[in-house]
Amino acid sequence: MARIAALQAPTLSADTYQHARRGQAVPGRDNYEAGWGGRGDLVVVPVWGECEHRWELCFGAHKGETFCFVRAGPRVENLTEWGAA
């Protein structure tokens, strides 16, 4: 049975009110061109939290392995730009 859990902000807050935006695929062209530590493609899902932080949930894939990691950014100054309006 699959385990379901809410996304939690990767900041010090335990806020689970997170809003995902449309993901973006970045081709790696088997040559480290996607901007992550691996050679394969990258999928980036932007997320903004009601805790006023924005972050990205990232999936990098190469030769059958998929790596999941988070890139955290600064506090969101204008939530309207991130779809909060």
N, C-alpha and C positions, 0 to 999 in steps of 0.2 A: 504494500500500500504506500502511496506517495505521501510524503510529509509536506504540509503546507505551512509556510511561515510568512509573516508580513515583512516587507523591506523596512529596515531601520536605518536612519541617517548614520553615516560613518563618522559622525562628529561625537562630541562628548554628550550630546543630548540623546535621550532614548526615544526620540520622536519616530513613530511609525506612520505618520501622515505624510506619505511620499507620493509624488505624482510623476509618472513616467511619460516622457514625450516619445515621438516617433524616432526609432533607431536609425542609425546611418551605417552603411557598410563602407569600409575603407580597404581597398585591395592592397595586399602586401606584395603581390607579384613574385613570391618566393625569394624576396630580396630585401627583407627588413624595411620595406617602404611604407608600412601602415602606421608606424610610429609607436610600436610597442616592442617588447624585448624579443619577439619571435619573428620568423620569416613569413608567416602566413597572413591571412586576412584578419581584419578586426571589425567587430560590430560594437558600436558605441550607442548606449541608450542614455540620453540625458534625463536626469531626475532632479526635481526641485522639491524641497521639503517645506512644510508649513513652519518649520523651525528657522526658516529664512536662509537655508544653505542650499547650494546646488552641487551636484556631483554627477559622475558618470559611471554607470555599470557597464563594464567592458568584457567582451568575449573575444579572445584571440585564438585562432585555430591554425594548426599546421600538421599535416600528415597524420590525421586521425586523432590528434590530441587537442582538447579544448581547454583553455585556461580562462578563469574568471577572476577579475580584479576590479578594484574601484579606484577612480581618480577623483579626488575631492577638490573643490574650488572655493572661492571666497563666498561670503554671505551674499545673497541675492539682494541687490539694491532696488531693482525694479521688477517685481513679480509679474507684472503684466507681460513683459517680454517672454516670460517662461510659461505663460498660459494660465496664470492664477486669476485673471479677470473674468 
